């Protein structure tokens, strides 16, 4: 699972890996279908190892349109 947030920490979208290949595709929209604008966003990855939930550190990325 990948959680995408704005810089205020508001959750915008959750992406879930479903086909077992380790990747996800994202169309750049929030959970309401609105296209995210140019800006800096943050994300974290949540997964499981040996049935224990593991969270990554927060990371930043940019959308440039």
C-alpha positions in Angstrom: 0.0 0.0 0.0 1.2 3.5 -0.8 -0.4 6.5 0.9 -0.1 9.8 -1.0 -0.5 13.0 1.0 -0.2 16.7 0.6 2.4 18.6 2.6 -0.1 19.2 5.4 -0.4 15.4 5.8 -3.9 15.1 4.4 -4.4 11.7 2.8 -5.2 12.1 -0.9 -5.0 8.6 -2.3 -4.2 5.0 -1.3 -2.7 2.8 -3.9 -2.8 -0.9 -3.4 -0.6 -3.5 -5.1 -3.0 -6.3 -6.2 -1.3 -8.4 -8.9 1.8 -9.6 -7.0 4.4 -7.9 -9.2 5.4 -5.4 -6.5 4.3 -2.3 -8.4 1.3 -0.1 -8.7 0.0 2.2 -11.5 -1.4 5.6 -10.6 -3.1 8.1 -12.9 -2.2 11.2 -10.8 -5.6 11.7 -9.3 -6.8 11.9 -5.7 -9.4 9.5 -4.2 -12.3 11.7 -5.6 -10.9 11.5 -9.2 -9.5 15.0 -9.2 -6.1 15.4 -11.0 -3.4 16.6 -8.5 -1.8 19.8 -9.6 1.8 20.8 -9.8 3.4 20.7 -6.4 5.3 18.8 -3.8 3.6 15.8 -2.2 4.7 13.1 0.3 4.2 9.4 0.4 4.8 6.4 2.6 4.8 2.7 1.8 3.2 0.2 4.1 3.8 -3.5 3.7 4.1 -6.7 5.7 7.1 -8.9 6.4 6.4 -12.1 8.3 2.9 -10.9 9.1 4.3 -7.7 10.8 3.2 -4.3 9.3 6.2 -2.2 8.3 6.0 1.5 7.3 8.6 3.4 5.4 9.8 6.9 6.3 7.9 9.8 4.6 9.4 10.7 1.2 8.7 13.6 -1.1 8.0 13.7 -4.8 7.0 16.4 -7.2 4.3 16.6 -9.9 5.2 19.0 -12.7 2.6 19.7 -15.3 
